[in-house]
Amino acid sequence: MHDDRYGSDVLSDGWRERGFAKASDVPAEKDLVVEVAQDGYCGAVTRVEAGLVELEDWKGRRRSFPLGGGFLIEGRPVRLVAPLAKPQGGRRTASGSFAVADDRARVALPSRILVEGRHDAELVEKVWGADLRVEGVVVEYLQGLDLLDELLTAAPPNATRRYGVLVDHLVPGSKESRIVERIMRGPHGAHLKIVGHPFIDVWQCVTPAAMGIKAWPRIPRGTDWKTGICRAFGWPAEDQADIAHAWKRILSRVTTFRDLEPALLGRVEELIDFVTAPQGDG
């Protein structure tokens, strides 16, 4: 009997689990981020089909692997198994709320939620769109906080037409915070609610976990932030079309409120409550 210098068949059952601690079974739910133990490839689940799980990494590259062992979640070994069929019952919207039986859009309220740019509006629509349509709330974008004064002058808010405003990078001492403080001291402050998240751009409100990365890259001062992010990810960044395409890739990683930072979630919920509160409240 000759000595098998290479050991047993590497394709036999259990080869991927060999050498790892006991793995627990985890359903391969969409957007679950896992690491492939063998080569360190890290990606989010995009689909499960025919015994294979497809993963997409932060550069948009996709690879397929057999379901089973050989994966890690936060360094712990797991076996990916096919997800169970979702039970029928109360359907939830992307924001986590239960969808109402009759979710046809109401006639739009006079109150509005205002956001700084198109990307902000698209992100709010993707997560809270179903809720906002039921409430009759319209989201509009300003194309910059410095244009808010002009809008307030042209269409002033009042007790029945309130404006909730979401601001990027609203931190103490910033240009944005000074603008907000001045506006809130003005004649329209009683019917306004202005809140913000601390991130440089709404792109950062998507969690690193949803993106399949450990943290958002740090961009040096003097470099356009979105351009720097694209280059750090190895994406094209030559013109506005490249930036728009990058945003679509980022937005595609958002499927529920869990993919967004709490610092954004709480602020949007505040604005929805403010603009939908009965007249005389808020």
Secondary structure as UniProt FT lines:
FT   TURN            5..6
FT   TURN            10..11
FT   TURN            13..19
FT   STRAND          24..27
FT   TURN            30..31
FT   STRAND          33..36
FT   TURN            37..39
FT   STRAND          42..49
FT   TURN            50..51
FT   STRAND          52..56
FT   TURN            58..59
FT   STRAND          62..66
FT   STRAND          68..73
FT   TURN            74..75
FT   STRAND          76..81
FT   TURN            94..95
FT   STRAND          112..115
FT   HELIX           118..135
FT   STRAND          138..141
FT   HELIX           145..147
FT   HELIX           148..154
FT   STRAND          163..167
FT   TURN            168..169
FT   TURN            172..173
FT   HELIX           175..185
FT   TURN            187..188
FT   HELIX           189..191
FT   STRAND          192..196
FT   HELIX           202..205
FT   HELIX           208..211
FT   TURN            221..222
FT   HELIX           225..233
FT   HELIX           240..251
FT   TURN            252..253
FT   HELIX           257..259
FT   HELIX           262..276
FT   TURN            279..280
//
